[in-house]
Amino acid sequence: MAGSFAGEAQVSQDDQSNTQQQAVPQLNQGAQQIDVSDADLDKFAKAYPQVQQENQKAQKKMAGVIEEEGMELQRFNEIQRAKMQNKEADVTKDEEKQVKEITSKLDKLQPELQKNVQGAATSTGLSIEKFQKIAVAIQSNPDLQKKLREKLAGTVNNKQ
């Protein structure tokens, strides 16, 4: 769950999981393993679908900005990947101008989208820092991943 909007607004289907996580603030990947209580995992499981929903909304907004500027999503992603990998991209002057305008608009959108995601992450009473630490712990702990899947399945079943 790491990244920034302006750095790489990948919203293609192949890159969806990366982008969904980009709206969540930068996580400290070097964080120590933390103990996650059942209560905190319950809170995380309740907030997680809301975070995903906000990330999907953010993706749609970013895709809309890219398309409004007349650039195909796939082409924008290619150019951004090349930039991030410090590779020379075969970019026309028009594309260069479009990318600059898109990046500027995405930069302006970022605070609002990030605020929405953070609001979803903290909606159950977890601080954003605690939410992030739990997310990191889940990424590196198969037992927590299993517990989260079970809790999420229970949440879905309870809503039906």
Stockholm file with secondary structure:
# STOCKHOLM 1.0

chainA/1-160         MAGSFAGEAQVSQDDQSNTQQQAVPQLNQGAQQIDVSDADLDKFAKAYPQVQQENQKAQKKMAGVIEEEGMELQRFNEIQRAKMQNKEADVTKDEEKQVKEITSKLDKLQPELQKNVQGAATSTGLSIEKFQKIAVAIQSNPDLQKKLREKLAGTVNNKQ
#=GR chainA/1-160 SS CCCCTTTCCCCSGGGHHHHHHHTSCCCCTTCCCCCCCHHHHHHHHHHHHHHHHHHHHHHHHHHHHHHHTTCCHHHHHHHHHHHHTTCCCCCCHHHHHHHHHHHHHHHHHHHHHHHHHHHHHTTTSCCHHHHHHHHHHHHHCHHHHHHHHHHHHHHHHHHC
#=GC SS_cons         CCCCTTTCCCCSGGGHHHHHHHTSCCCCTTCCCCCCCHHHHHHHHHHHHHHHHHHHHHHHHHHHHHHHTTCCHHHHHHHHHHHHTTCCCCCCHHHHHHHHHHHHHHHHHHHHHHHHHHHHHTTTSCCHHHHHHHHHHHHHCHHHHHHHHHHHHHHHHHHC
//
